[in-house]
Amino acid sequence: MTRDRPFLVLVVAAAATYPALSLGWCVAALLGTERSAWEMWLAGHPGALAAPVLVLAAAVSVGGAGRVLVRGWWRTRRFRRWAERHRTRPCTTVSAVLTGFPARDRVRVVATDAPLAVTVGAWRPVIVVGDALARELGTVELRAVLAHEHAHVRRRDPLRSLLALVLAAHLWFLPAAAELRGRAWRAQELAADRAAVRRSGRAALAAALLRVTAQVPGAAVSAPFATAELLAARVAQLESGVPPRPAAVSRRCGALTVAGACAFVVAVAGAWTLMVLTCPCW
């Protein structure tokens, strides 16, 4: 549970800001219907001036999160259609590995020269494996790759990855949210590696990791971006057996996050002041 902390922090932060952002829509309605609220805004009352900032923040949050959600859904759908068009019969190695595999009905072998092995699909994830990679790997290495991807299926990591993207877009005014999104993806890959080591051994996964480098950016997949830093973390975990600690957040990111949080609090206070002073329901 502690290794999923970045994702949980994103969820809690988004849940905490949602009521405040909802207040922004109430303020927008109030400015459009209550003359006293509009007069306060024209008069330059501090609370009334801060309220539109919250309205703008709410609009950007909803718009950005919606755009990311639609784009992730579309790219995932497009990739799954590509996988179905290029689906091919499993080779001998794949057939041998799939014997007794707990999720053999979720495995799709596609005709591609790319060393592809990825879990895709938010609601019903499937494992897509390139036939070139399957032919290149031995049985032991391919079993480690499938064990890694099966861990993503069990944890529903493609859905988590998509949610992390959406939540980070929702929290656009907090730069640390993007950092947490990256750490959540990193934790998913390290957790899947640990599951693969338990099932297939460290040597098999290390050999397979040297060959499997392709990922599908932007789709609802198990690892949206494969970076050199992520690869280094996976190798370090294989060497030591312990997940390495992520690098500390930069001072610039921390300072901008604090500034964004303070601006958000001020905007919420201003919107609440406007509501208290002008809303007829009080």
C-alpha positions in Angstrom: 0.0 0.0 0.0 2.8 2.4 0.8 4.3 1.9 -2.6 1.1 3.2 -4.2 1.4 6.3 -2.1 1.9 8.7 -5.1 -1.3 7.6 -6.7 -3.2 7.8 -3.4 -1.9 11.3 -2.8 -3.2 12.4 -6.2 -6.6 10.9 -5.5 -6.8 12.6 -2.1 -5.6 16.0 -3.4 -8.1 15.9 -6.3 -10.9 14.9 -3.9 -9.9 17.8 -1.5 -10.0 20.4 -4.3 -13.1 19.3 -6.0 -15.6 21.0 -3.6 -13.6 24.2 -3.8 -13.7 24.1 -7.6 -17.4 23.4 -7.5 -17.7 26.6 -5.5 -16.3 28.4 -8.6 -19.3 27.3 -10.7 -21.7 28.6 -7.9 -19.9 31.9 -8.0 -20.2 32.1 -11.8 -24.0 31.6 -11.4 -24.1 34.2 -8.6 -22.3 36.8 -10.7 -24.8 36.2 -13.5 -28.0 36.4 -11.4 -27.4 38.6 -8.3 -26.9 42.3 -8.9 -25.2 42.8 -5.6 -22.5 40.3 -6.5 -21.9 42.0 -9.8 -21.7 45.4 -8.1 -19.2 44.1 -5.6 -17.1 42.8 -8.5 -17.3 46.2 -10.4 -16.4 48.0 -7.2 -13.2 46.0 -6.8 -14.0 44.2 -3.6 -11.0 41.9 -2.9 -13.2 38.8 -2.4 -15.2 39.5 -5.6 -12.0 40.0 -7.6 -10.5 36.7 -6.3 -13.7 34.8 -7.2 -13.3 34.9 -11.0 -9.8 33.4 -10.5 -11.5 30.3 -8.9 -14.0 30.2 -11.8 -11.1 30.2 -14.3 -9.2 27.5 -12.3 -12.3 25.3 -12.2 -12.9 25.7 -16.0 -9.3 24.9 -16.8 -9.3 21.9 -14.4 -12.5 20.4 -15.9 -11.5 21.1 -19.5 -7.9 19.7 -19.1 -9.1 16.6 -17.3 -11.8 16.0 -19.9 -9.3 16.5 -22.7 -6.8 14.0 -21.2 -9.6 11.4 -20.6 -10.9 11.6 -24.1 -7.5 11.6 -25.7 -6.4 8.6 -23.6 -9.6 6.7 -24.5 -9.2 7.5 -28.2 -5.5 6.4 -28.3 -6.3 3.2 -26.4 -9.1 2.4 -28.7 -7.0 3.1 -31.8 -4.2 0.9 -30.5 -6.5 -2.0 -29.7 -8.0 -1.8 -33.2 -4.4 -1.9 -34.6 -3.7 -5.0 -32.4 -6.8 -6.8 -33.7 -5.9 -6.0 -37.3 -2.4 -7.4 -36.8 -3.3 -10.3 -34.6 -1.6 -13.6 -35.6 -1.3 -17.1 -34.4 1.0 -17.7 -31.4 4.3 -19.3 -32.2 5.6 -22.5 -30.5 7.3 -20.6 -27.7 4.2 -18.5 -26.9 2.0 -21.6 -26.9 4.3 -23.4 -24.5 4.3 -20.5 -22.1 0.6 -20.0 -22.3 0.0 -23.5 -21.1 -1.2 -23.1 -17.6 -0.9 -19.3 -17.8 -3.6 -17.8 -15.5 -4.8 -15.2 -18.1 -4.2 -16.9 -21.4 -7.5 -15.5 -22.8 -6.1 -12.0 -22.2 -3.0 -12.5 -24.4 -2.9 -11.1 -28.0 0.0 -11.9 -30.3 0.5 -9.3 -33.1 2.6 -9.3 -36.2 5.2 -6.6 -35.6 9.0 -6.3 -35.7 8.9 -4.0 -32.6 9.9 -5.7 -29.3 6.4 -5.1 -28.0 5.0 -6.3 -24.7 2.4 -4.1 -23.1 -0.8 -4.2 -21.1 -3.6 -2.0 -22.6 -7.2 -1.4 -21.8 -8.8 0.5 -18.9 -11.9 -1.7 -18.3 -10.8 -5.1 -19.6 -7.0 -5.0 -20.0 -5.3 -7.3 -22.5 -1.6 -8.2 -22.9 -0.3 -7.5 -26.4 3.0 -9.2 -27.4 4.8 -8.8 -30.6 5.6 -12.0 -32.5 9.2 -10.9 -33.2 9.8 -10.5 -29.5 8.2 -13.9 -28.8 10.5 -15.6 -31.3 13.6 -13.8 -30.0 13.0 -14.6 -26.3 13.4 -18.0 -24.8 10.7 -19.7 -22.9 12.0 -18.6 -19.5 12.4 -15.0 -20.5 9.0 -14.8 -22.2 7.4 -16.3 -19.1 9.0 -13.5 -17.1 7.6 -10.9 -19.5 4.1 -12.3 -19.3 4.3 -12.5 -15.5 5.2 -8.8 -15.5 2.3 -7.9 -17.7 -0.1 -10.2 -15.8 0.8 -8.2 -12.7 -0.4 -5.1 -14.5 -3.7 -6.9 -15.4 -4.3 -8.0 -11.8 -3.6 -4.5 -10.5 -5.6 -2.8 -13.3 -2.6 -0.6 -13.9 -3.8 0.8 -17.3 -6.8 2.3 -15.5 -4.5 3.7 -12.8 -2.2 5.2 -15.4 -5.1 6.9 -17.1 -6.5 8.2 -13.8 -3.1 9.5 -12.8 -3.0 11.5 -16.1 -6.6 12.8 -15.5 -5.9 13.8 -11.9 -2.6 15.5 -12.7 -4.5 17.6 -15.4 -7.2 18.4 -12.8 -4.5 19.7 -10.4 -2.8 21.7 -13.1 -2.1 24.6 -10.7 0.1 22.3 -8.5 3.2 21.4 -10.5 4.0 18.6 -8.0 1.0 16.8 -9.3 2.9 16.0 -12.5 5.8 14.7 -10.4 3.4 12.4 -8.5 2.0 11.2 -11.8 5.4 10.1 -12.9 6.1 8.5 -9.5 2.8 6.6 -9.7 3.8 5.1 -13.1 7.2 4.3 -11.7 5.7 2.5 -8.7 3.5 0.4 -11.1 6.5 -0.8 -13.1 8.5 -1.7 -10.0 5.6 -3.6 -8.4 5.1 -5.6 -11.7 8.8 -6.4 -11.7 8.7 -7.7 -8.2 5.7 -9.9 -9.1 7.6 -11.2 -12.1 10.7 -12.0 -10.0 8.6 -14.0 -7.6 7.1 -16.1 -10.4 10.0 -16.4 -12.8 13.2 -15.4 -11.1 15.5 -12.4 -11.2 17.8 -13.7 -14.0 14.9 -14.3 -16.4 13.4 -10.9 -15.9 16.8 -9.2 -16.2 17.5 -10.9 -19.5 14.0 -10.1 -20.8 14.3 -6.4 -19.7 17.3 -5.9 -22.0 15.1 -6.8 -25.0 11.7 -5.3 -24.1 12.0 -1.5 -24.5 9.0 -0.5 -26.6 6.0 1.2 -25.0 2.9 3.0 -26.4 2.9 6.7 -25.3 -0.4 8.3 -24.5 -2.6 5.2 -24.4 -4.2 3.6 -21.4 -1.3 1.2 -21.0 0.7 -0.1 -18.1 3.6 2.3 -18.6 2.7 5.4 -20.6 6.3 6.5 -21.0 9.5 4.5 -20.9 12.3 6.7 -19.7 16.0 6.2 -19.0 15.3 7.0 -15.3 12.6 4.4 -15.1 14.8 1.8 -16.7 17.6 2.7 -14.3 15.2 2.3 -11.3 14.1 -1.2 -12.6 17.7 -2.3 -13.0 18.6 -1.0 -9.6 15.7 -3.0 -8.0 16.8 -6.1 -9.9 20.3 -5.7 -8.5 19.4 -5.0 -4.9 16.0 -6.5 -4.5 14.8 -3.2 -3.0 12.8 -0.5 -4.7 15.1 2.6 -5.1 14.0 5.9 -3.6 12.9 8.5 -6.2 14.8 11.7 -6.6 13.7 14.6 -4.4 11.4 17.2 -5.9 13.3 20.1 -7.2 13.2 23.4 -5.3 11.6 25.2 -8.3 8.8 22.6 -8.4 8.3 22.8 -4.7 8.2 26.6 -4.7 5.7 26.8 -7.6 3.5 24.2 -5.9 3.4 26.2 -2.7 2.7 29.4 -4.7 -0.1 27.6 -6.6 -1.6 26.2 -3.4 -1.5 29.7 -1.7 -3.2 31.3 -4.8 -5.8 28.6 -4.8 -6.6 29.1 -1.1 -6.9 32.9 -1.6 -9.2 32.4 -4.5 -11.4 30.0 -2.5 -11.5 32.5 0.4 -12.5 35.3 -2.0 -15.3 33.2 -3.6 -16.6 32.2 -0.2 -16.6 35.8 0.9 -18.7 36.8 -2.1 -21.1 34.0 -1.5 -21.6 35.0 2.2 -22.1 38.7 1.4 -24.4 38.4 -1.6 -26.1 35.0 -1.8 -29.8 35.3 -1.0 -29.8 31.9 0.6 -27.9 33.0 3.7 
